[in-house]
């Protein structure tokens, strides 16, 4: 009796904490609190479940706990921030596999006495769970370059995929009506596993973060279905939250790239990639740290545009030093945040927050774009696609229509990157060839460090 009471109370608190966690996670200032709330909610959910009398084997749970910790802890500690999309894909794969396996065991344990409703939710759980498992593994492979990241497309592919999915769903519907036909269950599971692979094959690596977020949504829905099958309210709530937030995030990412869902899922984006060597050879104007520091010294307003390269170089702390020096000199410094800069939503916010850059200096794209024409310098640090003016006017460009940061409108543009390599979309950037652009070649952390040194030196001289 006390155990049941404890479970109910801990589930209600956990559900409230999950909702608050999502709310807090949506702003950099409260994100840490959001993570804590989610962690406490999950701990309460686990504790509330473990005291239930239905638990038959604590030994097996302990084995799972040790195994999960042994895999999860090293992943959390050693996988760099830039690998978060593939890490997320792997966790979805494990979560979805768990949902699929629980559904499978529930089916075989209760084959003869399953109600139509339970069989329906079990089928949904198994289909979504297994297709998310293989789909997420494929997404992981593409992001990690273990399988070719280019889209693999062939004629009639969508028809083949949709027919296969229809057969899986049709078989599941038949099973719902005749749960005793257990020989059909492996067909549903097997087709779902195959569909997950086929779903991801035609999608290019450049769209994987969006797809991972969509798979997150499927995994959530699968967990919610599992909640109905196991009669567990918290699973229903958590699964629904996961399912809807993953879906909303995918929509946000699609909007930020000005792409539709169908374009991401069936578009074969990234198929026609311009290879760096084939790009028209045009000359660029490069400059040294000393020259760049001279211009920065004279600037009264600077907009810093961080991108994926800043994350790879882990340059955020050096960027903070640069920010400090410039603001101490009276220069107005802002950070322009593009919604899909980097490799995951909020990537830049996380990095800049880690370096304690004040949140009020971080300005969203719509707000900062009108300010570029008044900026003396736009300092682009390891960003590429999100600054490419082709997105505004070149209808043939794969990123045409993607909202960008209008850095080309600033008086002077400085771009820190190691060479002329393209960004995630694999295309050249016309920004680099304009008269007002100075290319500052080098690793972001090293080059920003040199700028700091130059500016500190001149500060002493002043
Ligand atoms: P980007 O277009 O991928 O460009 C990053 C640039 O950083 C590269 O051109 C690279 O050039 C440079 N770089 C790499 N390592 C560096 C280092 N150590 N030091 C200095 N520079 C370095 O990045 P972005 O402008 O941030 O754009 C993000 C892209 O990801 C967009 O295409 C977006 O659509 C895509 N995407 C993002 C999300 C998301 O949620 N954030 C989701 C889906 C897709 P060098 O090699 O020449 O140095």
Boltz pocket constraint, residues with backbone or C-beta under 6 A from the ligand:
constraints:
  - pocket:
      binder: B
      contacts: [[A, 206], [A, 207], [A, 208], [A, 209], [A, 210], [A, 253], [A, 257], [A, 306], [A, 307], [A, 308], [A, 309], [A, 310], [A, 312], [A, 313], [A, 339], [A, 340], [A, 341], [A, 342], [A, 343], [A, 344], [A, 345], [A, 346], [A, 347], [A, 381], [A, 382], [A, 383], [A, 384], [A, 385], [A, 386], [A, 387], [A, 416], [A, 417], [A, 418], [A, 419], [A, 420], [A, 421], [A, 422], [A, 423], [A, 424], [A, 425], [A, 442], [A, 443], [A, 444], [A, 445]]
      max_distance: 6.0
